[in-house]
Structure formats: structure tokens, C-alpha cells
Amino acid sequence: MARTARMEQIEAMLAEDPDDAFLRYGLAMEHASSGDDASCVLVMRDLIARTGATTPYVPAYLQAGQALVRLDRISEACDMLREGVDVARRVGDSHAQGEMQGLLESII
């Protein structure tokens, strides 16, 4: 997929602060917006790995799950969403937990 000017801006900012979760999430969403769901998933997984041990970035699980569904990688989507439901429950994010549970139930 074609790289956008916004992707380049975000990547430049990430070069200065590679652990900025909001920027990394934004980069993943730019990939999704441009139709590159595979890259979206890669960036979301990287975000999850970077933040999971300290402060999980819960929306990344839902967005990665949705991108995996669009890629027809249903088994991976289910795994991602189940993990996300558990993380959301652990951190007390009932809204995200409900969204992911609903998506999970719709694809199994």
C-alpha cells in the first residue's frame, strides 16, 4: 500500500519517542485507513507488546481484531479478542470489554 504523508509524519515523531503509544496507535490506524490491514495488525501487535506489561493500550486489541477479521484471519482475530477481553476486564474497561466480546461472539 502507498505510504501517506501522515504516516511519514507519525513515523518521524516515533523516531523521537518510540514508546509513544498514542502515536503508534495512530500509525496503525493510518494503515487501516489506507486499506493496509496487514500493516495495521503488525503495528498494533507491536503496540500491545510495548505496553502490555505496564499500561495495556486496550483499544489496540479491538482494532487488531477488526483488522484480522477484514483479512479473514478469523482464528487469529478470536485469539486477539479473547486476550483483549481479559486485559479489559483486568484494567476495568467494561466498555471495551463489551465491544470485543460482541465482536468475538459475532465471528465464532
GROMACS elastic network, one bead per residue, 0.5 to 0.9 nm:
[ bonds ]
;  ai    aj funct       b0    kb
    1    31     6  0.83821   500
    1    34     6  0.71969   500
    1    35     6  0.73196   500
    1    36     6  0.60321   500
    2    34     6  0.76001   500
    2    36     6  0.87678   500
    3     6     6  0.82917   500
    3     7     6  0.63777   500
    3     8     6  0.73245   500
    3    31     6  0.83129   500
    3    34     6  0.82682   500
    4     7     6  0.51626   500
    4     8     6  0.64939   500
    4     9     6  0.87807   500
    4    30     6  0.80881   500
    4    31     6  0.88032   500
    4    34     6  0.80829   500
    5     8     6  0.50787   500
    5     9     6  0.62580   500
    5    10     6  0.87159   500
    6     9     6  0.50112   500
    6    10     6  0.61760   500
    6    11     6  0.85188   500
    6    27     6  0.82513   500
    6    30     6  0.74696   500
    7    10     6  0.51519   500
    7    11     6  0.60388   500
    7    12     6  0.85353   500
    7    26     6  0.85562   500
    7    27     6  0.59935   500
    7    28     6  0.89393   500
    7    30     6  0.64638   500
    7    31     6  0.78368   500
    8    11     6  0.50912   500
    8    12     6  0.61450   500
    8    13     6  0.86927   500
    9    12     6  0.51579   500
    9    13     6  0.63840   500
    9    14     6  0.86711   500
   10    13     6  0.50910   500
   10    14     6  0.60919   500
   10    15     6  0.86165   500
   10    23     6  0.63273   500
   10    24     6  0.78219   500
   10    26     6  0.75212   500
   10    27     6  0.62445   500
   11    15     6  0.61381   500
   11    16     6  0.88252   500
   11    18     6  0.88692   500
   11    23     6  0.82628   500
   11    24     6  0.83631   500
   11    27     6  0.74265   500
   12    15     6  0.51347   500
   12    16     6  0.68771   500
   12    17     6  0.89760   500
   13    16     6  0.53005   500
   13    17     6  0.63543   500
   13    18     6  0.79441   500
   13    20     6  0.88584   500
   13    23     6  0.76378   500
   14    19     6  0.74275   500
   14    20     6  0.68526   500
   14    23     6  0.67042   500
   14    24     6  0.72551   500
   15    18     6  0.56529   500
   17    20     6  0.57495   500
   17    23     6  0.88606   500
   18    21     6  0.82378   500
   18    23     6  0.85773   500
   18    24     6  0.79931   500
   19    22     6  0.89011   500
   19    23     6  0.85189   500
   19    24     6  0.79012   500
   19    47     6  0.84830   500
   19    50     6  0.72058   500
   19    51     6  0.83745   500
   20    23     6  0.54958   500
   20    24     6  0.63523   500
   20    25     6  0.87339   500
   21    24     6  0.50783   500
   21    25     6  0.60479   500
   21    26     6  0.84935   500
   21    47     6  0.64987   500
   21    50     6  0.81731   500
   21    51     6  0.74429   500
   21    57     6  0.73245   500
   22    25     6  0.51062   500
   22    26     6  0.61252   500
   22    27     6  0.86765   500
   22    57     6  0.87750   500
   23    27     6  0.61902   500
   23    28     6  0.86900   500
   24    27     6  0.50734   500
   24    28     6  0.63606   500
   24    29     6  0.87126   500
   24    43     6  0.69482   500
   24    44     6  0.76638   500
   24    46     6  0.84690   500
   24    47     6  0.64037   500
   25    28     6  0.51323   500
   25    29     6  0.62531   500
   25    30     6  0.86655   500
   25    40     6  0.89422   500
   25    43     6  0.75346   500
   25    44     6  0.66698   500
   25    47     6  0.70385   500
   25    57     6  0.87153   500
   25    59     6  0.86014   500
   25    60     6  0.69589   500
   26    29     6  0.50434   500
   26    30     6  0.61545   500
   26    31     6  0.87143   500
   27    30     6  0.50504   500
   27    31     6  0.64224   500
   27    32     6  0.87819   500
   27    40     6  0.78041   500
   27    43     6  0.73746   500
   27    44     6  0.89184   500
   28    31     6  0.51414   500
   28    32     6  0.63787   500
   28    33     6  0.86972   500
   28    37     6  0.85645   500
   28    39     6  0.71085   500
   28    41     6  0.72699   500
   28    42     6  0.79999   500
   28    43     6  0.53594   500
   28    44     6  0.60873   500
   28    60     6  0.88866   500
   28    63     6  0.87883   500
   28    64     6  0.89143   500
   29    33     6  0.60367   500
   29    34     6  0.85450   500
   29    40     6  0.65021   500
   29    44     6  0.88413   500
   29    63     6  0.81737   500
   30    34     6  0.62076   500
   30    35     6  0.87050   500
   30    36     6  0.85846   500
   30    40     6  0.78049   500
   31    34     6  0.51641   500
   31    35     6  0.63891   500
   31    36     6  0.50479   500
   31    37     6  0.64507   500
   31    38     6  0.83169   500
   31    39     6  0.61376   500
   31    40     6  0.51708   500
   31    41     6  0.89383   500
   31    43     6  0.87916   500
   32    35     6  0.50944   500
   32    36     6  0.52798   500
   32    37     6  0.50497   500
   32    38     6  0.83220   500
   32    39     6  0.77288   500
   32    40     6  0.54996   500
   32    41     6  0.86350   500
   32    67     6  0.73560   500
   33    36     6  0.73968   500
   33    37     6  0.84123   500
   34    37     6  0.82965   500
   35    38     6  0.87749   500
   35    40     6  0.89159   500
   36    39     6  0.55984   500
   36    40     6  0.63688   500
   36    41     6  0.89206   500
   36    67     6  0.89478   500
   37    41     6  0.61598   500
   37    42     6  0.86500   500
   37    64     6  0.85738   500
   37    67     6  0.53103   500
   37    68     6  0.73333   500
   37    70     6  0.73649   500
   37    71     6  0.68612   500
   38    41     6  0.52371   500
   38    42     6  0.64250   500
   38    43     6  0.88553   500
   38    67     6  0.74292   500
   38    68     6  0.77648   500
   38    71     6  0.74035   500
   39    42     6  0.50047   500
   39    43     6  0.62103   500
   39    44     6  0.84900   500
   40    43     6  0.53064   500
   40    44     6  0.60751   500
   40    45     6  0.85549   500
   40    63     6  0.84030   500
   40    64     6  0.70660   500
   40    67     6  0.70169   500
   41    44     6  0.50321   500
   41    45     6  0.60057   500
   41    46     6  0.84957   500
   41    63     6  0.80684   500
   41    64     6  0.51469   500
   41    65     6  0.81504   500
   41    67     6  0.64150   500
   41    68     6  0.70080   500
   42    45     6  0.51945   500
   42    46     6  0.62323   500
   42    47     6  0.86523   500
   42    64     6  0.84645   500
   43    46     6  0.50098   500
   43    47     6  0.61460   500
   43    48     6  0.86257   500
   43    64     6  0.88269   500
   44    48     6  0.61219   500
   44    49     6  0.85679   500
   44    60     6  0.55951   500
   44    61     6  0.74599   500
   44    63     6  0.76282   500
   44    64     6  0.59178   500
   45    48     6  0.50076   500
   45    49     6  0.61330   500
   45    50     6  0.85675   500
   45    60     6  0.78042   500
   45    61     6  0.82355   500
   45    64     6  0.74110   500
   46    49     6  0.50856   500
   46    50     6  0.61459   500
   46    51     6  0.86847   500
   47    50     6  0.50988   500
   47    51     6  0.61645   500
   47    52     6  0.81006   500
   47    56     6  0.88360   500
   47    57     6  0.74645   500
   47    60     6  0.72621   500
   48    51     6  0.53390   500
   48    52     6  0.53175   500
   48    53     6  0.88415   500
   48    56     6  0.67030   500
   48    57     6  0.65018   500
   48    58     6  0.82346   500
   48    60     6  0.66988   500
   48    61     6  0.75354   500
   49    52     6  0.55039   500
   49    53     6  0.77366   500
   49    56     6  0.87702   500
   50    53     6  0.75465   500
   50    54     6  0.84999   500
   50    56     6  0.84884   500
   51    54     6  0.56874   500
   51    55     6  0.53898   500
   51    57     6  0.62584   500
   52    55     6  0.59489   500
   52    57     6  0.70852   500
   52    58     6  0.88885   500
   52    87     6  0.86887   500
   53    56     6  0.68348   500
   55    58     6  0.87779   500
   55    91     6  0.88301   500
   56    59     6  0.88985   500
   56    60     6  0.87048   500
   56    87     6  0.73511   500
   56    88     6  0.85956   500
   56    91     6  0.82235   500
   57    60     6  0.58317   500
   57    61     6  0.77804   500
   58    61     6  0.57745   500
   58    62     6  0.73965   500
   58    84     6  0.66685   500
   58    85     6  0.88648   500
   58    87     6  0.70328   500
   58    88     6  0.62469   500
   58    91     6  0.87495   500
   58    93     6  0.81200   500
   58    96     6  0.72533   500
   58    97     6  0.88900   500
   59    62     6  0.53430   500
   59    63     6  0.62646   500
   59    64     6  0.85273   500
   59    84     6  0.83908   500
   59    96     6  0.70885   500
   60    63     6  0.51832   500
   60    64     6  0.58893   500
   60    65     6  0.83363   500
   60    84     6  0.83239   500
   61    64     6  0.51950   500
   61    65     6  0.60021   500
   61    66     6  0.85882   500
   61    80     6  0.61475   500
   61    81     6  0.62103   500
   61    82     6  0.89681   500
   61    83     6  0.76109   500
   61    84     6  0.50752   500
   61    85     6  0.84055   500
   61    87     6  0.89258   500
   61   100     6  0.81089   500
   62    65     6  0.50129   500
   62    66     6  0.61357   500
   62    67     6  0.86197   500
   62    80     6  0.78761   500
   62    81     6  0.64200   500
   62    84     6  0.69067   500
   62    85     6  0.89333   500
   62    96     6  0.76968   500
   62    99     6  0.77221   500
   62   100     6  0.58772   500
   62   103     6  0.85494   500
   63    66     6  0.50687   500
   63    67     6  0.61649   500
   63    68     6  0.85513   500
   64    67     6  0.51007   500
   64    68     6  0.60973   500
   64    69     6  0.86049   500
   64    77     6  0.74633   500
   64    80     6  0.71875   500
   64    81     6  0.82898   500
   65    68     6  0.50945   500
   65    69     6  0.62429   500
   65    70     6  0.87356   500
   65    74     6  0.86198   500
   65    76     6  0.77755   500
   65    78     6  0.72074   500
   65    79     6  0.83916   500
   65    80     6  0.57383   500
   65    81     6  0.57361   500
   65    84     6  0.88181   500
   65   100     6  0.81961   500
   65   103     6  0.84530   500
   65   104     6  0.86451   500
   66    69     6  0.50684   500
   66    70     6  0.63298   500
   66    71     6  0.86939   500
   66    77     6  0.71888   500
   66    81     6  0.88587   500
   66   103     6  0.81246   500
   67    70     6  0.50358   500
   67    71     6  0.62588   500
   67    72     6  0.86555   500
   67    73     6  0.87678   500
   67    77     6  0.80401   500
   68    72     6  0.62134   500
   68    73     6  0.51837   500
   68    74     6  0.66011   500
   68    75     6  0.87740   500
   68    76     6  0.67764   500
   68    77     6  0.51675   500
   68    78     6  0.89088   500
   68    80     6  0.87668   500
   69    73     6  0.57065   500
   69    74     6  0.55417   500
   69    75     6  0.88933   500
   69    76     6  0.84491   500
   69    77     6  0.59480   500
   69    78     6  0.87780   500
   69   107     6  0.81903   500
   70    73     6  0.76081   500
   70    74     6  0.87402   500
   71    74     6  0.80803   500
   72    75     6  0.87061   500
   72    77     6  0.85459   500
   73    76     6  0.55860   500
   73    77     6  0.61745   500
   73    78     6  0.88032   500
   74    78     6  0.60965   500
   74    79     6  0.86248   500
   74   107     6  0.72599   500
   74   108     6  0.82793   500
   75    78     6  0.51582   500
   75    79     6  0.63715   500
   75    80     6  0.87187   500
   75   108     6  0.89154   500
   76    79     6  0.50921   500
   76    80     6  0.61419   500
   76    81     6  0.85416   500
   77    80     6  0.50936   500
   77    81     6  0.60339   500
   77    82     6  0.84802   500
   77   104     6  0.80007   500
   77   107     6  0.87559   500
   78    81     6  0.51357   500
   78    82     6  0.60073   500
   78    83     6  0.85146   500
   78   103     6  0.89123   500
   78   104     6  0.60593   500
   78   107     6  0.77726   500
   78   108     6  0.76787   500
   79    82     6  0.52007   500
   79    83     6  0.62106   500
   79    84     6  0.85390   500
   80    83     6  0.52003   500
   80    84     6  0.60904   500
   80    85     6  0.86665   500
   81    85     6  0.60400   500
   81    86     6  0.85655   500
   81   100     6  0.57867   500
   81   101     6  0.72681   500
   81   103     6  0.79282   500
   81   104     6  0.63008   500
   82    85     6  0.51022   500
   82    86     6  0.63487   500
   82    87     6  0.86849   500
   82   100     6  0.78061   500
   82   101     6  0.76661   500
   82   104     6  0.75136   500
   83    86     6  0.51779   500
   83    87     6  0.62176   500
   83    88     6  0.85968   500
   84    87     6  0.50087   500
   84    88     6  0.59436   500
   84    89     6  0.83987   500
   84    96     6  0.83887   500
   84    97     6  0.72540   500
   84   100     6  0.70215   500
   84   101     6  0.88790   500
   85    88     6  0.51291   500
   85    89     6  0.60621   500
   85    90     6  0.85469   500
   85    94     6  0.89501   500
   85    96     6  0.76132   500
   85    98     6  0.78130   500
   85    99     6  0.87684   500
   85   100     6  0.61403   500
   85   101     6  0.64848   500
   86    89     6  0.51298   500
   86    90     6  0.61515   500
   86    91     6  0.87666   500
   86    97     6  0.77771   500
   87    90     6  0.50041   500
   87    91     6  0.62641   500
   87    92     6  0.84561   500
   87    93     6  0.84915   500
   87    97     6  0.82186   500
   88    91     6  0.52715   500
   88    92     6  0.58853   500
   88    94     6  0.66381   500
   88    95     6  0.84309   500
   88    96     6  0.63439   500
   88    97     6  0.52213   500
   88    98     6  0.89913   500
   89    92     6  0.50754   500
   89    93     6  0.61056   500
   89    94     6  0.65128   500
   89    96     6  0.87664   500
   89    97     6  0.63206   500
   90    93     6  0.78680   500
   91    94     6  0.87262   500
   92    95     6  0.88505   500
   92    97     6  0.85423   500
   93    96     6  0.56568   500
   93    97     6  0.61660   500
   93    98     6  0.87270   500
   94    98     6  0.60158   500
   94    99     6  0.85965   500
   95    98     6  0.52150   500
   95    99     6  0.63389   500
   95   100     6  0.87587   500
   96    99     6  0.50551   500
   96   100     6  0.61314   500
   96   101     6  0.84037   500
   97   100     6  0.53300   500
   97   101     6  0.60132   500
   97   102     6  0.85145   500
   98   101     6  0.50298   500
   98   102     6  0.59921   500
   98   103     6  0.85889   500
   99   102     6  0.51603   500
   99   103     6  0.62955   500
   99   104     6  0.85849   500
  100   103     6  0.51134   500
  100   104     6  0.60017   500
  100   105     6  0.85205   500
  101   104     6  0.50161   500
  101   105     6  0.60939   500
  101   106     6  0.85890   500
  102   105     6  0.51776   500
  102   106     6  0.62524   500
  102   107     6  0.89459   500
  103   106     6  0.50737   500
  103   107     6  0.65117   500
  103   108     6  0.89220   500
  104   107     6  0.54481   500
  104   108     6  0.63607   500
  105   108     6  0.55462   500
